[in-house]
Amino acid sequence: MPFRFFISWPWTEGETEALLRPTPMKVQAMRSLSGKPACTSSRRFSSVSCRATGSGSEGASSYSSRRESMKASINPSGARSRLVAPNAIEARPDVEALEKLVRSEAAPDASPVLICGQVSHSLTKEREEIIHSMEDFMEEKVYKYLKPVEKCWQAQDFLPDPASEDFIPEIQALRERTLALPDDYLVVLVGDMVTEEALPTYMSMLNTIDGTRDETGSDDTVWGKWTREWTAEENRHGDLLNKYLYLSGRVDMRQIEVTIQNLIGSGMCPKTENNPYLGFMYTSFQERATKVSHGNTGRSAAKHGDQALANICAQIASDEARHEKAYQLICEELFRLDPDGMMMAFADMMKKQIVMPAHMMDDGVHTSRGSGAALFEDFEKVAYATETYTTADYIDIIDYLIKRWDVESIKCSSADGQKSQDYVCKLPNRLRRLAERAEKRMKKTANKQEVKFSWVYDRPIFV
């Protein structure tokens, strides 16, 4: 699975506003302020085809037309650095100042392009050339992190063989093993599986990235082949977890299937602006987060007596470890080729926070009952309570990436790059201090709440 949890910061909004300015992405934030689609893009980098709200006129590709069309198309993009309140648009006649609010922090020299209220296509022509120059590097250094099909494990390697005479007894043994798995563990495992099963969305997202997309669906480029073969390896993860949970009889598969369909239909919004600098920073983080999460679910399975499930999770974590190395190697090369650009991308993604694409998961019933929270929000609480993936894990990954790329020693020549470098290097310690204060507050007011998940037949879980 390529992507993992969006961290729910347990500290106050005032504290995070001063540091990260995060805005958890909500479905309703994907609409323009006027309630109409904000705009569409017809050209890749510097032009916008945008319909001005209420005017019916098309924005031309010229800079002046683009500026005018932007007045009616700004809306929340998920990062507060780009937020403009509805009344701010009417009250601010300074178009250049308005542009500054939505200009990509990761690419301040790129012309703003807005699609559905989000900054998009922030990759400049110069940086696109850098991406194109990396094809030999991908072929020689990165592609080796994918395995030939004949050397890959398959889901059937870990499941009872339906052609075997022992098929029914093996299923019975599997079901007996899973009886010891507690409901909170099952919720986390189902959440992992649902996220893995939304793989079509992740491949679609990668194919929106400028400079690396698979233009035809069968491109013979190293970037196109990487995306397809990476997807093929990842596809086994959801297959295996899905079948194992189905055979266990412990979960409501129909509700899980509804959740998967809803999630794929909702899509995802990692806020990567179709920019490979941001995209590879995102995948570098999320692949490592996935490895951590699957590793923890495996260790928990072993503690509960299901060693077969523990082996499954370990194999999936092993795949994620290979993919993590590949994406981090790409980022390492980008730091070498364009230290300022990559440093700004690192800081930009940290300010936005790394969101889990499954934040739009929905089983159709969860939000309307119980805690009233969205399914993903309650799923996060269970993951945190079971120590499957925590705030500490999130911060540790940031710290790891800083050391992995030796960020403190990178020479940035621009003021923006140096500012971003200073921000990133100080971030782990700042977050740990905030987390410690939040932990103390939580202990003082810790009152567990009953939450019901349709995935486990509404059996109550206290978090």
C-alpha positions as CSV (number, residue, x, y, z in Angstrom):
1,M,0.0,0.0,0.0
2,P,1.5,3.3,-1.0
3,F,-0.1,5.6,1.5
4,R,-0.9,5.7,5.2
5,F,-2.4,7.8,7.9
6,F,-3.0,11.5,8.2
7,I,-2.0,12.4,11.7
8,S,-4.7,13.9,13.9
9,W,-2.9,16.4,16.0
10,P,-4.2,16.2,19.6
11,W,-3.0,19.7,20.6
12,T,-4.9,22.9,20.3
13,E,-5.7,24.7,17.1
14,G,-3.8,27.8,18.3
15,E,-0.6,25.8,18.8
16,T,-0.7,24.2,15.4
17,E,-1.8,27.4,13.7
18,A,1.4,29.0,14.8
19,L,3.6,26.1,13.7
20,L,2.0,24.1,10.9
21,R,-1.2,26.0,9.9
22,P,-2.9,22.6,9.1
23,T,-6.5,22.3,7.9
24,P,-7.7,18.7,7.8
25,M,-9.0,18.1,4.3
26,K,-12.8,17.7,4.2
27,V,-14.9,16.7,1.2
28,Q,-16.8,19.9,1.3
29,A,-13.5,21.9,0.9
30,M,-13.2,20.5,-2.6
31,R,-15.8,23.0,-3.8
32,S,-15.3,26.6,-4.8
33,L,-16.5,29.4,-2.5
34,S,-19.3,30.1,-4.9
35,G,-20.5,26.5,-4.8
36,K,-19.5,26.0,-8.4
37,P,-16.4,24.3,-9.8
38,A,-13.5,26.7,-9.5
39,C,-11.7,26.0,-12.7
40,T,-10.2,23.6,-15.1
41,S,-6.8,23.5,-16.7
42,S,-6.2,23.1,-20.4
43,R,-2.5,23.8,-20.5
44,R,0.0,22.2,-18.3
45,F,2.1,24.8,-16.7
46,S,1.4,28.5,-17.0
47,S,-2.2,28.9,-18.3
48,V,-5.6,28.4,-16.8
49,S,-8.9,28.0,-18.5
50,C,-11.1,29.2,-15.7
51,R,-14.8,30.3,-15.8
52,A,-15.3,33.5,-13.8
53,T,-18.1,33.0,-11.3
54,G,-21.3,34.7,-12.4
55,S,-19.8,36.1,-15.6
56,G,-19.9,33.1,-17.9
57,S,-16.7,34.4,-19.6
58,E,-13.7,32.1,-20.2
59,G,-10.3,33.2,-18.7
60,A,-7.7,33.4,-21.5
61,S,-4.2,32.0,-21.2
62,S,-2.6,35.4,-20.9
63,Y,-1.3,36.5,-17.6
64,S,-3.7,39.4,-17.2
65,S,-6.7,37.2,-18.0
66,R,-5.5,34.6,-15.6
67,R,-5.2,37.2,-12.8
68,E,-8.8,38.4,-13.4
69,S,-10.2,34.9,-13.5
70,M,-8.5,34.0,-10.2
71,K,-10.6,36.5,-8.4
72,A,-13.7,34.2,-8.6
73,S,-11.9,30.9,-8.1
74,I,-10.0,31.0,-4.9
75,N,-11.1,28.5,-2.2
76,P,-9.6,26.3,0.5
77,S,-6.9,23.9,-0.8
78,G,-6.2,22.2,2.4
79,A,-3.3,24.4,3.4
80,R,-4.0,27.5,5.4
81,S,-1.2,29.3,3.6
82,R,-3.5,29.2,0.6
83,L,-6.8,30.0,2.3
84,V,-8.9,33.0,1.3
85,A,-12.1,33.7,3.2
86,P,-15.2,34.5,1.1
87,N,-15.2,38.2,2.1
88,A,-11.5,38.5,1.5
89,I,-12.1,38.1,-2.2
90,E,-14.5,41.0,-2.3
91,A,-12.4,43.2,0.0
92,R,-9.1,42.7,-1.7
93,P,-8.7,44.7,-4.9
94,D,-4.9,44.0,-5.0
95,V,-4.8,41.0,-7.5
96,E,-1.0,40.6,-7.0
97,A,-1.5,40.2,-3.3
98,L,-4.3,37.7,-3.9
99,E,-2.0,35.7,-6.2
100,K,0.6,35.7,-3.5
101,L,-1.8,34.0,-1.1
102,V,-2.4,31.1,-3.5
103,R,1.1,30.8,-5.0
104,S,2.7,27.5,-4.3
105,E,5.2,27.7,-1.4
106,A,7.0,24.8,-3.1
107,A,7.4,26.7,-6.4
108,P,7.1,30.5,-5.7
109,D,8.4,31.2,-9.2
110,A,5.6,29.3,-10.9
111,S,2.5,31.0,-12.2
112,P,-0.6,30.0,-10.0
113,V,-2.9,27.5,-11.6
114,L,-6.1,26.7,-9.8
115,I,-8.2,23.6,-10.3
116,C,-11.2,23.0,-8.1
117,G,-9.9,25.6,-5.7
118,Q,-6.5,24.0,-5.4
119,V,-3.0,25.1,-6.5
120,S,-2.1,22.8,-9.3
121,H,0.6,22.3,-11.9
122,S,3.2,24.2,-10.0
123,L,6.2,22.6,-11.7
124,T,8.2,25.1,-13.7
125,K,9.6,24.4,-17.1
126,E,13.1,24.4,-15.7
127,R,12.3,21.8,-13.1
128,E,10.4,19.8,-15.6
129,E,13.7,19.5,-17.5
130,I,15.4,18.3,-14.3
131,I,12.8,15.5,-14.1
132,H,13.3,14.5,-17.7
133,S,17.1,14.4,-17.1
134,M,16.6,11.7,-14.5
135,E,15.5,8.9,-16.8
136,D,19.0,7.2,-16.9
137,F,19.1,7.6,-13.1
138,M,15.8,5.9,-12.8
139,E,16.8,3.0,-15.1
140,E,20.2,2.4,-13.4
141,K,19.5,3.2,-9.7
142,V,15.8,3.0,-8.9
143,Y,14.2,0.4,-11.1
144,K,16.1,-2.4,-9.3
145,Y,13.8,-1.9,-6.3
146,L,11.0,-3.6,-8.3
147,K,11.1,-7.4,-8.5
148,P,10.4,-9.5,-11.6
149,V,7.0,-11.2,-11.3
150,E,8.5,-14.6,-11.1
151,K,10.4,-13.6,-7.9
152,C,7.4,-12.0,-6.2
153,W,5.2,-13.6,-3.7
154,Q,1.5,-14.0,-4.5
155,A,-1.6,-14.0,-2.3
156,Q,-2.2,-17.7,-2.8
157,D,1.2,-18.5,-1.2
158,F,-0.3,-17.5,2.2
159,L,-3.8,-18.9,1.8
160,P,-5.4,-22.3,1.9
161,D,-5.2,-24.0,-1.5
162,P,-8.8,-24.5,-2.8
163,A,-7.6,-27.5,-4.9
164,S,-6.2,-29.3,-1.8
165,E,-8.0,-32.0,0.1
166,D,-7.1,-30.1,3.3
167,F,-8.8,-26.9,2.1
168,I,-11.7,-27.0,4.5
169,P,-9.6,-28.0,7.6
170,E,-7.1,-25.2,6.8
171,I,-9.9,-22.7,6.6
172,Q,-11.2,-24.0,10.0
173,A,-7.7,-23.6,11.5
174,L,-7.5,-20.0,10.1
175,R,-10.9,-19.2,11.6
176,E,-9.9,-20.6,15.0
177,R,-6.7,-18.5,15.0
178,T,-8.5,-15.3,14.3
179,L,-10.9,-15.8,17.1
180,A,-8.2,-14.4,19.4
181,L,-7.9,-11.1,17.5
182,P,-9.7,-8.3,19.4
183,D,-12.1,-6.0,17.7
184,D,-9.9,-2.9,17.9
185,Y,-7.2,-4.9,16.1
186,L,-9.6,-6.0,13.4
187,V,-10.7,-2.4,12.9
188,V,-7.1,-1.4,12.2
189,L,-6.5,-4.3,9.9
190,V,-9.6,-3.6,8.0
191,G,-8.6,0.0,7.6
192,D,-5.2,-1.1,6.3
193,M,-7.0,-3.4,3.8
194,V,-9.5,-0.8,2.7
195,T,-6.7,1.7,2.0
196,E,-4.8,-1.0,0.0
197,E,-7.8,-1.8,-2.0
198,A,-8.2,1.9,-3.2
199,L,-5.1,1.3,-5.3
200,P,-6.8,2.5,-8.6
201,T,-6.9,6.0,-7.0
202,Y,-3.2,6.0,-6.2
203,M,-2.2,5.0,-9.7
204,S,-4.5,7.7,-11.1
205,M,-2.9,10.3,-8.8
206,L,0.6,9.3,-9.9
207,N,-0.5,9.7,-13.5
208,T,-1.5,13.3,-12.9
209,I,2.1,14.3,-12.0
210,D,3.7,16.5,-14.6
211,G,6.9,15.2,-16.2
212,T,6.4,11.6,-15.1
213,R,2.8,10.6,-16.1
214,D,2.1,7.6,-18.2
215,E,0.5,9.6,-21.1
216,T,-1.0,6.6,-23.0
217,G,-1.4,4.0,-20.2
218,S,1.3,1.9,-21.8
219,D,4.2,4.3,-22.3
220,D,7.6,2.7,-22.8
221,T,9.2,5.4,-20.6
222,V,11.0,4.5,-17.4
223,W,8.5,6.6,-15.5
224,G,5.5,5.0,-17.1
225,K,6.9,1.5,-16.5
226,W,7.7,2.3,-12.9
227,T,4.2,3.5,-12.1
228,R,2.6,0.4,-13.7
229,E,4.9,-2.1,-12.1
230,W,4.9,-0.4,-8.7
231,T,1.1,-0.6,-8.9
232,A,1.2,-4.3,-9.8
233,E,3.3,-5.1,-6.8
234,E,1.1,-3.1,-4.5
235,N,-2.0,-4.7,-5.9
236,R,-1.1,-8.0,-4.1
237,H,-1.4,-6.4,-0.7
238,G,-5.1,-5.6,-0.8
239,D,-5.8,-9.0,-2.5
240,L,-4.2,-10.9,0.3
241,L,-5.6,-9.0,3.3
242,N,-9.1,-9.0,1.7
243,K,-9.1,-12.8,1.2
244,Y,-7.7,-13.4,4.7
245,L,-10.3,-11.3,6.4
246,Y,-13.1,-12.9,4.2
247,L,-12.0,-16.4,5.3
248,S,-11.8,-15.3,9.0
249,G,-15.5,-14.7,9.3
250,R,-14.8,-12.0,11.9
251,V,-15.8,-9.0,9.9
252,D,-18.8,-7.7,7.9
253,M,-17.4,-8.0,4.3
254,R,-20.4,-6.3,2.7
255,Q,-19.9,-3.1,4.8
256,I,-16.2,-3.3,4.0
257,E,-16.9,-3.6,0.3
258,V,-19.2,-0.6,0.5
259,T,-16.4,1.4,2.2
260,I,-14.0,0.4,-0.6
261,Q,-16.3,1.5,-3.3
262,N,-17.1,4.8,-1.6
263,L,-13.4,5.5,-1.1
264,I,-12.4,4.8,-4.7
265,G,-15.3,6.9,-5.9
266,S,-14.3,9.8,-3.6
267,G,-10.7,9.8,-4.8
268,M,-7.9,11.5,-2.8
269,C,-6.2,14.8,-2.4
270,P,-2.6,14.7,-1.2
271,K,-2.1,18.4,-2.1
272,T,0.9,17.6,-4.3
273,E,0.0,20.2,-7.0
274,N,0.7,17.7,-9.9
275,N,4.3,18.5,-8.9
276,P,6.8,15.6,-8.9
277,Y,8.9,17.3,-6.2
278,L,5.9,17.3,-3.9
279,G,4.7,13.9,-5.1
280,F,7.9,12.0,-4.4
281,M,8.2,13.7,-1.1
282,Y,4.7,12.5,-0.3
283,T,5.4,8.9,-1.4
284,S,8.8,8.9,0.4
285,F,6.9,9.6,3.7
286,Q,3.9,7.5,3.1
287,E,5.8,4.4,2.1
288,R,7.8,4.5,5.3
289,A,4.6,5.1,7.3
290,T,3.1,2.1,5.6
291,K,6.0,0.0,6.5
292,V,5.8,1.1,10.2
293,S,2.0,0.4,10.3
294,H,2.1,-3.0,8.7
295,G,5.1,-4.0,10.8
296,N,3.1,-3.0,13.9
297,T,0.0,-4.9,12.8
298,G,2.2,-8.0,12.2
299,R,3.7,-7.8,15.7
300,S,0.3,-7.4,17.2
301,A,-1.0,-10.4,15.3
302,A,1.8,-12.5,16.7
303,K,1.0,-11.4,20.2
304,H,-2.6,-12.5,19.7
305,G,-1.5,-15.9,18.5
306,D,-2.0,-15.6,14.7
307,Q,1.5,-16.2,13.4
308,A,0.2,-16.7,9.8
309,L,-1.2,-13.2,9.8
310,A,1.9,-11.9,11.3
311,N,3.9,-13.3,8.4
312,I,1.5,-11.8,5.9
313,C,1.9,-8.3,7.4
314,A,5.7,-8.8,7.5
315,Q,5.7,-9.6,3.8
316,I,3.7,-6.5,2.9
317,A,5.9,-4.4,5.1
318,S,8.9,-5.8,3.3
319,D,7.5,-4.6,0.0
320,E,6.9,-1.1,1.4
321,A,10.5,-1.0,2.6
322,R,11.7,-1.6,-1.0
323,H,9.4,1.0,-2.3
324,E,10.3,3.5,0.4
325,K,14.0,3.2,-0.6
326,A,13.1,3.8,-4.2
327,Y,11.2,7.0,-3.6
328,Q,13.7,8.3,-1.1
329,L,16.5,7.7,-3.6
330,I,14.5,9.8,-6.2
331,C,14.3,12.6,-3.6
332,E,18.0,12.3,-2.8
333,E,18.8,12.9,-6.5
334,L,16.5,15.8,-6.6
335,F,18.2,17.3,-3.6
336,R,21.5,17.0,-5.5
337,L,20.2,18.5,-8.7
338,D,18.0,21.2,-7.2
339,P,18.6,21.7,-3.5
340,D,16.5,24.8,-3.2
341,G,13.5,23.4,-5.0
342,M,13.5,20.2,-3.1
343,M,14.0,21.9,0.2
344,M,11.0,24.1,-0.4
345,A,9.0,21.0,-1.4
346,F,10.0,19.3,1.9
347,A,8.9,22.3,3.9
348,D,5.7,22.7,1.9
349,M,4.5,19.1,2.5
350,M,5.3,19.3,6.2
351,K,3.3,22.5,6.5
352,K,0.3,20.9,4.8
353,Q,0.8,17.7,6.7
354,I,1.0,14.3,5.0
355,V,-2.6,13.2,4.6
356,M,-3.8,9.6,4.2
357,P,-5.8,9.3,1.0
358,A,-8.3,7.2,2.9
359,H,-9.4,10.2,4.8
360,M,-12.5,10.1,2.6
361,M,-13.4,6.5,3.6
362,D,-17.1,6.1,4.3
363,D,-19.3,3.1,5.0
364,G,-22.5,5.0,4.6
365,V,-23.6,4.7,8.2
366,H,-20.8,5.7,10.6
367,T,-21.1,9.4,10.7
368,S,-24.8,9.4,11.4
369,R,-24.6,7.6,14.7
370,G,-22.4,7.1,17.7
371,S,-19.7,9.7,18.1
372,G,-20.9,11.6,15.1
373,A,-17.3,11.7,13.8
374,A,-16.4,10.6,10.3
375,L,-15.3,7.0,9.9
376,F,-11.7,7.9,9.2
377,E,-11.5,10.1,12.3
378,D,-12.6,7.2,14.6
379,F,-10.4,4.8,12.7
380,E,-7.5,7.1,13.4
381,K,-8.3,7.0,17.1
382,V,-8.3,3.2,17.2
383,A,-4.9,3.2,15.3
384,Y,-3.5,5.6,17.9
385,A,-4.9,3.7,20.9
386,T,-3.5,0.3,19.6
387,E,-0.2,2.0,18.9
388,T,-0.4,0.9,15.3
389,Y,0.4,4.4,14.1
390,T,0.9,7.3,16.4
391,T,1.9,10.9,16.6
392,A,5.4,9.7,17.7
393,D,5.6,7.6,14.6
394,Y,4.7,10.6,12.4
395,I,7.4,12.7,14.0
396,D,10.0,10.0,13.9
397,I,9.5,9.7,10.1
398,I,10.2,13.4,9.7
399,D,13.3,13.0,11.8
400,Y,14.4,9.9,9.8
401,L,14.0,11.7,6.4
402,I,16.0,14.7,7.7
403,K,18.8,12.3,8.6
404,R,18.4,10.1,5.5
405,W,18.9,13.1,3.2
406,D,21.4,14.9,5.5
407,V,19.1,17.9,5.2
408,E,21.1,20.0,7.6
409,S,24.3,19.8,5.4
410,I,22.6,20.7,2.1
411,K,23.7,24.0,0.6
412,C,20.7,26.2,-0.4
413,S,21.5,29.3,-2.3
414,S,18.2,31.1,-2.2
415,A,16.5,32.8,0.8
416,D,13.4,30.7,0.3
417,G,15.5,27.5,0.3
418,Q,17.4,28.5,3.4
419,K,14.2,29.5,5.2
420,S,12.6,26.1,4.3
421,Q,15.7,24.3,5.5
422,D,15.6,26.0,8.9
423,Y,11.9,25.2,9.2
424,V,12.4,21.5,8.4
425,C,15.4,21.0,10.6
426,K,13.7,22.5,13.7
427,L,10.3,20.8,13.1
428,P,10.8,17.4,14.9
429,N,11.8,19.0,18.2
430,R,8.9,21.5,17.9
431,L,6.4,18.8,17.3
432,R,7.7,16.6,20.1
433,R,7.3,19.5,22.6
434,L,3.7,20.1,21.3
435,A,3.0,16.3,21.5
436,E,4.3,16.1,25.1
437,R,2.0,19.0,26.2
438,A,-0.9,17.4,24.4
439,E,-0.3,14.0,26.0
440,K,-0.4,15.6,29.4
441,R,-3.7,17.3,28.6
442,M,-5.2,14.1,27.3
443,K,-4.2,12.2,30.5
444,K,-6.0,14.8,32.6
445,T,-9.2,14.6,30.6
446,A,-9.0,11.0,29.4
447,N,-12.6,9.7,29.0
448,K,-12.9,6.8,26.7
449,Q,-15.8,6.9,24.3
450,E,-17.8,4.1,22.8
451,V,-17.5,3.8,19.1
452,K,-19.2,1.4,16.8
453,F,-17.8,0.2,13.5
454,S,-20.0,-1.5,10.9
455,W,-16.9,-3.5,9.8
456,V,-17.1,-5.5,13.0
457,Y,-20.9,-5.8,13.2
458,D,-21.2,-2.7,15.4
459,R,-19.5,-4.4,18.3
460,P,-18.5,-1.5,20.7
461,I,-14.9,-0.3,20.9
462,F,-13.8,2.2,23.5
463,V,-11.2,4.8,22.5
